[in-house]
Amino acid sequence: MDPSFHGAQTMSDGIKNPETILYNDQTVRLEELLNEFAAQKAEIDRLKKIQKKAVRRYRREEELKPYQAELIRMQQYLEKTRTRMIILFEGRDAAGKGGTIRRVSRYMNEKHYRIVALGKPTEEQKTQWFFQKYVRACPRGGEVVMFDRSWYNRAVVEPIFGFCSKEDYENFMIGCPGFEKDLVRQGTILVKLYFSVTKEEQARRFERRKTDTLRQWKLSEIDVQAQDRWDEFTTQKYEMLKRTHTTHAPWTIIRSNDKHRARLNAMKVILNSVPYERLQPELDFVPDHEIVISGSRELELMEAQRLQQGKFVG
């Protein structure tokens, strides 16, 4: 036993004091030692948590890589055949659209893809045919264009916030299926993805954006109102699916509460839409039925909710 350690004893009179101990020739309060021990343990736990999170993130990113390699092969096929491809990323705020776009495009040839995120229309654009600015951004032969929100702003966001008139909205809903049919008829591969997140998960992600300095830029004034106007967004989503889910341009719903599974399955949907020769045919290209829902099935589920509970839930 260390001779410098004399149990719970003071230096002056040797009388035991339960609040102090003699350690390395110093009188130390027991409370201070316990607090120091607790702080060290908390720091160790914090570092372990960070390490565990980093390992989990690494494994998830590694799981995506075979499919990202397939996306490169798909891109080569599009370039060789001069085929145009448009991928629409739609969904509620904080549903994971941006993160998925980054993973999809991470290793692709930058010369043959573009990410398009158009801002609010200029005064000149307001006088033009609605689809005109989107047509300008459409792909050339051999190119992939990913729209981070698209012409479907007019189907959901604009009518909710009064950014378009009822006539503008109705004209869009009537004209959109024909516009998309023309794109597909003339050889463009069109993939329409709608990322669906629950109200609780959206609230959690918004809260994180408020406190995370690296994510605060994502929080807009419209985002702040998204929770309060949840039911309005759901109703507009239903109308959008009902009127624009067609055989030539169907919607695919991606359940995105789990970001990793959403990203992985979105890649599978994209890859399955192009008839290229697989780089690794042994890979699992079958989408998870819990994550990927057809637009028609989503409509059925929403209509069932309305009948059972008197309103839409998702």
HELIX and SHEET records of a PDB file:
HELIX    1   1 LEU A   30  THR A   81  1                                  52    
HELIX    2   2 LYS A   97  SER A  105  1                                   9    
HELIX    3   3 GLU A  110  HIS A  112  5                                   3    
HELIX    4   4 GLU A  123  LYS A  126  1                                   4    
HELIX    5   5 GLN A  132  ARG A  136  1                                   5    
HELIX    6   6 TRP A  151  ARG A  154  5                                   4    
HELIX    7   7 VAL A  157  PHE A  161  1                                   5    
HELIX    8   8 LYS A  166  ARG A  185  1                                  20    
HELIX    9   9 LYS A  199  THR A  211  1                                  13    
HELIX   10  10 GLN A  216  LYS A  218  5                                   3    
HELIX   11  11 GLU A  221  ALA A  226  1                                   6    
HELIX   12  12 TRP A  230  THR A  244  1                                  15    
HELIX   13  13 LYS A  259  ASN A  272  1                                  14    
HELIX   14  14 GLY A  295  GLN A  309  1                                  15    
SHEET    1   A 2 THR A  20  TYR A  23  0                                        
SHEET    2   A 2 GLN A  26  ARG A  29 -1                                        
SHEET    1   B 6 TYR A 113  VAL A 116  0                                        
SHEET    2   B 6 VAL A 144  ASP A 148  1                                        
SHEET    3   B 6 MET A  85  GLY A  91  1                                        
SHEET    4   B 6 ILE A 189  SER A 196  1                                        
SHEET    5   B 6 TRP A 251  ARG A 255  1                                        
SHEET    6   B 6 VAL A 292  SER A 294 -1                                        
END                                                                             
